[in-house]
Structure formats: C-alpha cells, structure tokens
C-alpha cells in the first residue's frame, strides 16, 4: 500500500493542480492526504482535477483539506 501526504500550496492554480495530478498519476498511491489551508471547497469536480482514480472516495474539512483513497484498494467499515 502506498500512502502520500503532501502539504500543497496553491491548489487554486490550474498549473499546480496539473502538477499534483501528474505526480499522483506517476506514483499511483492508494491513499492521498493533502493539506491546503486556503482551499475551502472540496467537491467531486475539484478532487477529480487532482486525482484521476475512478473509484475514489474522500473526506475533507475546509481550510485543512482532506484524505482521498482508491476504493478498489481500501475500504472503511463503520463501527457505530
């Protein structure tokens, strides 16, 4: 399992998102943790702009950002 954690600055820039996307494509991680303090919105379109995995899931907090994972390789079970 490959996990990447990255404190990214500037994900509002299309060029930065492309750089992140290219890097993640080359590394092929199962889990990605991105810290970006100025990005407030994390929707499906935005997540797709930085990670091309088809079966991705994610959670995010505004101003902190989030964790994304490849659902084909990693699942979570609710223990409530």
ABEGO torsion letter per residue (X at the ends): XBBBBBBBBGAABAAAAAAAAAAAAAAGBABBBBBBAABABBBAAAAAAABABABBBBBBBBGAEBBBBBAAABBBBBAX
